[in-house]
Amino acid sequence: MKPVPNAICVGGPHDGMLTRIDQDVGVVEVFAFEADGSTRGAPYRVTAGRVHHPSCATPFVVLSWVEPAHGQF
């Protein structure tokens, strides 16, 4: 069974992507499938923000992209 999303990514490479997280604080690595079948991860910070999305009656947790420091990837 596919996990039900409870968070939305804001900014960064996965902007607007819905995902499932199981923690309330900290930084999570969000992975997305690329067209070639590989996966790409990006760090997102769990925020206190919540946003409603038409796909669900309960609000989604807002994940804010953690932009890498200059020169780091």
N, C-alpha and C positions, 0 to 999 in steps of 0.2 A: 504494500500500500504506500502511495506517495505521501510524504509528510505535508501537512497543511501549513502554508506560509503564515508567519506572524510578524514579519518585519519587512521594511522596505529600505533599499539603499538610496542614499541621496548624495549625488556628486560622484566623481571618480569613474572608473571603467564600467561599473555595474549600475550606473544611475537609473533609478526606476525599477530595478529588478526586485521581485518579491522573493523572500527566502525564509527559512525556518531557523530560529536560534533558540538555545536552551540556557541562556544566562542573562542576568539582569544588569550587570556592569562589566566594564572592561572593553577589550578589543577582540573582535572575532575576525577570522579569515573567511571571506565569502568567496566561493568558487562558482565559476560559470563554465559551461561547455562551449568550446570554440567550434567553428564550422568544420575544422579538420578532425574533430573528435577528441582533441586534447582539452585539458581544463586549465583555467587561469584563475589564480587567487588574488585577492586584494584585501588589505586590512580596513575594517570599518569599526568605528567606536559606537558602542551601545549608548544611546542618549535617553534622557527622560521624556523626549518629545514623542507624541503620538499623532497619527494622522489617519483619517478615515479613507478607505478605498472602496470603490463600488463593488468589489468582489467579496466583501466580508462585512458582517454587521458589527464586529468588534474592531477597534482601532489597531493599526499596525505600529510596532515599535520603529522609531526612526533610527537608522544606522547612518552615521556621518563618516564619509570617506576620510581616512587618515592619509593625507598627502605625504609622500616620502620626502625626507630632508633633501636639500639640494645635492645632486650628484649621487643619490642612492636610489635603488630600485628594488 
